[in-house]
């Protein structure tokens, strides 16, 4: 891929302003966005901990990941409890 000097302006002209995005989200949507972005970040940290064979950090990052997954489940009214459907 080669650099196109017009591309920054192209992108700038099509990106939504942060305030517009923020104001268009409901509280529930903002919660889910926060949780999904948390999952994305924690997965990267978990991969790094596994790669480094850092058992203590693997446990910590897995716990963090579980936190965000539970937040998604709460927001989507899902029940992860054994026996639930």
C-alpha positions in Angstrom: 0.0 0.0 0.0 1.4 3.4 -0.9 0.8 6.6 0.9 -1.9 8.9 -0.5 -1.5 12.5 0.7 -5.2 13.2 0.1 -6.3 10.3 2.3 -6.1 12.1 5.7 -8.5 14.8 4.4 -10.7 12.1 2.9 -11.0 10.4 6.3 -11.5 13.6 8.2 -14.4 14.6 5.9 -16.2 11.3 6.6 -15.6 10.6 10.3 -18.3 11.4 12.7 -17.5 13.9 15.4 -16.9 12.4 18.8 -19.7 14.6 20.4 -22.1 13.4 17.7 -21.3 9.7 18.5 -21.5 10.3 22.3 -24.8 12.1 22.0 -26.3 9.5 19.8 -25.7 6.6 22.3 -28.3 5.6 24.9 -27.0 4.7 28.3 -27.4 1.0 27.5 -25.5 1.4 24.2 -22.7 3.3 26.0 -22.5 0.5 28.6 -22.3 -2.2 25.9 -19.6 -0.3 24.0 -17.6 0.1 27.2 -17.9 -3.6 27.9 -17.0 -4.7 24.3 -14.0 -2.4 24.2 -13.0 -3.8 27.6 -13.1 -7.3 26.2 -10.9 -6.3 23.2 -8.3 -4.7 25.5 -8.3 -7.6 27.9 -7.9 -10.2 25.2 -4.8 -8.5 24.0 -3.4 -8.4 27.6 -4.3 -12.1 28.1 -2.6 -13.1 24.9 0.6 -11.3 26.1 0.4 -12.9 29.5 0.0 -16.4 27.9 2.9 -15.7 25.5 5.1 -14.6 28.5 4.0 -17.7 30.4 3.1 -15.4 33.3 0.6 -17.6 35.3 -0.2 -14.8 37.8 -0.9 -12.3 35.1 -2.9 -14.9 33.1 -5.2 -15.3 36.1 -5.5 -11.6 36.5 -6.3 -10.9 32.8 -8.7 -13.8 32.7 -10.5 -12.3 35.6 -10.6 -8.9 34.0 -12.0 -10.6 30.8 -14.7 -12.4 32.8 -15.7 -9.0 34.3 -16.3 -7.5 30.9 -18.1 -10.6 29.6 -20.4 -10.5 32.6 -21.0 -6.9 31.9 -22.1 -7.8 28.4 -24.3 -10.6 29.8 -25.9 -8.2 32.2 -26.5 -5.6 29.5 -28.0 -8.3 27.2 -30.0 -9.9 30.1 -28.2 -13.2 29.7 -27.7 -15.6 32.5 -24.4 -17.6 32.6 -25.4 -19.6 35.7 -25.2 -23.3 35.4 -28.6 -24.8 34.3 -29.8 -21.5 32.8 -31.0 -21.3 29.2 
